[in-house]
Amino acid sequence: MALRATIFKLELHIADMVRAYYDSHTLTLARHPSETDERMMMRVLAFSLLADEHMVFTRGLSTTEEPALWRKDLTGSILTWVELGHPDERRILQASGKSQEVVVFCYGGPASQVWWQGVSKGLERVRNLKVYAVQPAAARELAGLAQRNMALHASIEEGMAMLSSDTGSTVVEIEAWR
């Protein structure tokens, strides 16, 4: 018998001082059986940092043709393609051809640095790529905020995000690698 996705309900309130974006989103997240709370909460962080009315969570791990999140325009063209972790160089190249912008959020510490050193040379010509890194300890703290029914407040300033809920809060430094 196949395991089913676990459904999480999220009320997300965003105050992004960098982009002057202030809004609330009622979201449903399906956590794939193989997905950790850490990765799921990194999806929430990525959503918070890039949020607008068209940003959505995709089927993610259950399909290889889609990223973790994306933003499409009204014609269905992909504006932003968001990956988590250490995507293959070829996947990033394909995504850059399919979308106006590709954003990668790494959260593996030294493993992320090794990954980036390995793929950065091959991605030099990709002009629409942004790469951000989050320390593994911060990703673990984010995982501690995960609940089946969550209400999170995200305050975003230059280079950092503070996420808080009734159960606690964490400050996440976001380091821009590219």
N, C-alpha and C positions, 0 to 999 in steps of 0.2 A: 504494500500500500504506500503510495507516494505521500510525502509530507506536504502539507499545505502552507501557504504563506500566512504569517501572523499579521493581523491588521492593527495599525496604530492610528489613533485620531489625534490631530494636532491643531491647536489654536495658537498661531504664531503672530506675535506683534513685533513689528520691525521699526526701529528708529535708526536709519542710516544717515548719519551726519555728512558722510563723504558725498553721497549722491543726492542728498536732500529728499530721500524717499521715506515716507512714513505711512505705513498701512498695516492692516491685519489680514491674515489669510487663514481660512479653515481648510485643513488639508487631511487627506487620508493617505497613509503610507502602508504599502504591503512589504513586509520584511520577508524575503526569500528564506527558506530553511537553512541555506548555507551562509546567509549574511549575518554578520555580527552586529550587536548594538552599536559598536564603534563605527562601523561603516555606515549604518543607517543614520546615525547622528551626524556624520560627516556630510551626508546628503542634505540633512536639514541645515547645517552650517552653510554649505554651498548655495542652497536655496536662499537663505537669509542674505548672503552677500551679493547675490545677483537678482534678487526678486523684482518682479514686475507682474503685470496682469497676465502675461503670456508664458511665464516660466512654469514648467510642470515636471513632475516626477514621471519617469518612463517605467516600462516593465523591468528595466535594469538587468539584474542577473539572470532573469528567466529568458532573455533573448540577447543574442550577440550583435544584432543589427542596430540596437539603440544604446545611447549613453545612459548615465545615471540620471541626468536631467537634460532638458533642452527647452529652448524658446523658439517658437515658430511664428511667422507672421500670418496674416489672414489668408494668404494664398497657399500656405503649407510649406513654404521655404523655411529652412532651418537657419535661424539667426545666430543662436548660441548652442554649442554642443559641449556638455560638461562631463568630464571623466574623473574618476577617483582612483587613487592608488598609483600603479605603475603600468599604464597602458603600453602596448607594443607600438614601436615606432611606425609601423605600417598602418596601424589603426588610427594614429594621430594624423598621418598624411591623408588617409581616406576621409577622415572627419573634416580636415581643413578644406578639402575639395567640395564637401557637401554643405558646409556652413560658412557664415560670414566670420565667426569667431569660435575658437576652440579654447576651453579653459580646463586645466588639469589641477586637481587638488591632491597633493601627496601628503601622507601622514605616517610614513614609515621610518622617520629619523635617518640613521646612517644608510639604511637600505634605499631610501629615496634619493640620497645623494649619489649613491653608486648607480642607481637607475638613470638619474639625470645626466651624469657624466657619460654614461653609455649611449644615450640617445640624442643628446643635445647637438652633437656634430651633424648628425643626419637630419636634424630638424631646423638647421640654420636658415634654410630658404623659406620656411613656413612663416609668413608675416602675420598671420592672424591667430597666433598661439600665445596664450598666457599660462604660466606655470606658477602655482603657489604651494608653499609648504607649511604644514602644521606639525608641531612637535607631537610625538606619540603620547606623551603624558597628558597633553591637552585633549587629544582624541579620546583617551581613556576617561578623563573627567567628563567629557561630553556624554560618553556612554552611560555614566552614572545618572544622568538626567532622564534617560529613556524610561518611559512608562506607557502603558497601553492607551491611556488618555492623558495627553500632555497639554499644558498651557505654558508656552515659553515666550519670554521677552528677549529680543535681540537688540542690543545697542551696538552700533558699528561706528567706529572712528578710524582714522588713518592707521592701518596696520594692525588693528585689533578688533575683536568682537567679544562682547560680554553677553553670555546667554544665562538666563536665570529662570527658575521655576519655584514652585512652593517647596520643593525638596532641596534646593541649593542653587549655586551659581558657579560659573567658571569663566575665566578670561582666556581667550585664545588669541595668540599672536599669529598673524598671517604674514609669512615672509614671501615676498615676490622674487621669484627666481628668473622670471622673464616676463 
